[in-house]
Amino acid sequence: MIINLKYQLKLFKFIPNFLTLCNALLGCLSILVLFNDFKIIDGFSSYELIVLFVLLASILDFFDGFLARALKSESKIGGQLDSFSDSITFGLVPSLFMFDFLYNKTGIFTVSFISLTIFICTILRLSKFNISEYQKDFIGLPSPSSGLFFIGLPFIASKIEVMYILIIILFISILMISNLKFYSLKNINSNEKKVFLLLLVITNLIALGLALMFDISAFSIPTMIILSYLISSSLSLLFNRLNSSS
């Protein structure tokens, strides 16, 4: 009985790692859908399915860490699994996704190849994160945020000039490996975080209003949410810096 109980506890503590592995599998499935156009769910295009898969993976990515802390099962292998999974789902998938979109739009390989910058900067960002000490906020844009931004981009970028799309790709990629501070949604008790959350709510409401006004595809929502996050984080940092210097 005691042995069974210990076995059950070990199995229970493996749940966070299982969610992390599901995150990686969703990334692999997204790549298969992208290049084979599988009709796993009727009524959805391959691009739309990838958005759904990456969104689900981002939810699992949040809960694996949350459960690991709650179950006190944090481990080195769990941290490594998380980074490897994120490099697939939020690095390789968005990179190939944008490559496919740009190649279909331009037919030029060298132009589309620039999208691989996303993957390169993602693995650089994750490597940097793995050797850094724990911080309450992020230094550099988190890779899940970057991944979510890019999977929704094609749904609003069909009429945007290719040059501007490439600039956006390079800009977001550089943000990942920058030393700029981005707020985390953890530890929201401080006044600094409250300003950020207020701005985040306001910018998301504005984004929702614009989406309804211009009839923007619902699959572009991940991009709009991350754009709201970028704007809110930047404005709240500026506000708090001005407030502290006055």
Buried (B, 14 or more C-beta within 10 A) or exposed (E): EEEEEEEEEEEEBBBBBBBBBBBBBBBBBBBEBBEEEEEEEEEBEBBBBBBBBBBBBBEBBBBBBEBBEEBEBEEEEBBEBBBBBBBBBBBBBBBBBBBBBBBEBEEEEEBBEBBBBBBBBBBBBBEBBEEEEEEEBBBBBBBBBBBBBBBBBBBBBEEEEBEEBBEBBBEBBBBBBBEBBBBBEEEEEEEBBEBBBEBBEBBBEEBBEEBEEEEBBEBBBBBBBBBBBBBBBBBBBEBBEEEEEE
